[in-house]
Amino acid sequence: MDRTIHADVVIIGSGAGGGTVAASLAPLVAQGKRVLLLEKGARIDPKQLTGAEVDSAALHYAQGGAHPTEDRTVTLAYAEGLGGSTLVYTGTSMTPPERVIAGWNLPGLAYSDVVERTAKFAVQNGAAFIPDELINENNRLFQKGCAALGREARQFPINVRGCRGSSLCNLGCPNNAKQGTAQVQIPAAQALGVEVVTHAEVRSLRVGGRGGILDVVVDDTPHPHGILGEWPAGRYVIHAHSVVLAAGAIHTPALLMRSGLAADLPAIGRFWTCHPAHILAGEHDHAISGYVGHPKSFVWEERVVAERYFLESCMYFPFVTAKNLTGFGPDHERLMAAYDRLQMILVLACDDALPEQRVDIDEAGNPVIRYKLMPRTIEAMVRGTRAAAEIFFAAGATAVHAPSARPTLIERSENADLNTRIASKLFLPGTISVSAAHFMGGCRMGITARDSVTTARGQVHGHDWLFVADGSLFPTALEINPYLTIMALADHVAEAVADREGHTAA
């Protein structure tokens, strides 16, 4: 028999959006309101993390980090667990460019307000430049190569406290140093009385009275760490006055479609975008040991406006590195044998938000990502590959692995031929390992229900009880890591929810 629960506010998802909303609305509890935070994944205890690459991926990521797009040319890696993708990001904390927010042209969303909120969360999460002793040689080589070419590699703040340089950021920090929502916002919300329920999947929602009714399944499948959920397993019907969707740019649109809202809101799921990315490696003649220290500290973004790509220093462990190296046999074996001498750079394309790029659902209601690498995006990734190769060689690399070159290994003596060796015609989707970073769109903010899903305050058109507060709100792709921007928008949405509840949020 279904259990019936009544609440004033229900927040779905606990990542950068949901965790932020929970903390912002926590003062409502003292004013007599019941606030629930529902998370499909489990609560993960950092003390139980081993750092084993494959095991950690299975523990933290949906489908082990290998959720493919419909055409299987791009891999989607996103976390499932309390804290959402803040469990597995590197802590990169950046303020959005004014040109992007201004380009959204949304009345009621001022750039100055977004900047003020991002600054608040940067302080709250302890974002700062990491100390010199944690900047490893892989990062130094990126900085050195850029400087030799007259390029400025900008260091970005990282939200960590007590980092011990394990480089395990993308696999879950075993030292609890990374300051995601599971470390900062959610404990603060719980301390003020917000109820957190893990293992709770919202299958659908519908209008009910003056709010919404949620159909929820609480799972009792044993977690690898044996961490149980807060509620007994079973089906629940939750009546809520206000509902905030923060399940991410994949699951928020999918939930709205499962709930039948797409008939009146045709933009649901559409204009989905991301930063398609792939890892490049440069071989040096000495040990680099990029797996000690913080894995990512610098970005080069001078070409993001004109050429739609940016580069970041990065480090990945052997399994992911091997997966991203094109080819088989001796060349692949040679590079993996040189793993401790590899410098790594991540190429990210800043993609367009197109209506045909979208989240859909299958017959069972599970999300399907209908996303293709368009020619303009491929060209951006190829230009980024050339720029990264230049940086590798300027930093002293003896050879560079470039997936869009044939053969893929470019020797230092061939440095002058990069423009011809690395070409768009050689970038064949499905033959090159591409991962989608930073999912955005699918419930874009806008003016009307014809081409958007929510208002600038995250309120779903035609449903005053329903709000969205995650990266799916973005009308276009951000040109940087989006986490602080998601938090800023979520805080903005929380104020609209508090207004509806007739009280003041934090």
Secondary structure, 3 states (H helix, E strand, C coil): CCEEEEEEEEEECCCCCHHHHHHHHCHHHHCCCCEEEECCCCCCCHHHCCCCHHHHHHHHEHHHHCEECCCCCCEECCECCCCHHHHCCCCECCCCCHHHHHHHCCCCCCHHHHHHHHHHHHHHCCEECCCHHHECHHHHHHHHHHHHCCCCCEECCEEECCCCCCCCHHHCCCCCCECCCCCCHHHHHHHCCCEEECCEEEEEEEEECCEEEEEEEECCCCCCCCCCCCCCCEEEEEEEEEEEECCHHHHHHHHHHHCCHHHCCCCCCCCCEEEEEEEEEEECCCCCCCCCCECCCEEECCCCCCCCEEEEECCCCHHHHHHHCCCCCHHHHHHHHCHHHEEEEEEEECCCCCCCCEEEECCCCCEEEECCCCHHHHHHHHHHHHHHHHHHHHCCCCEEECCCECCCEEEHHHHHHHHHHECHHHCCECCECCEEEEEECCCCECCCCCCCCECCCCEECCCCCEEECCHHHCCCCCCCCCHHHHHHHHHHHHHHHHHHHCCCCC
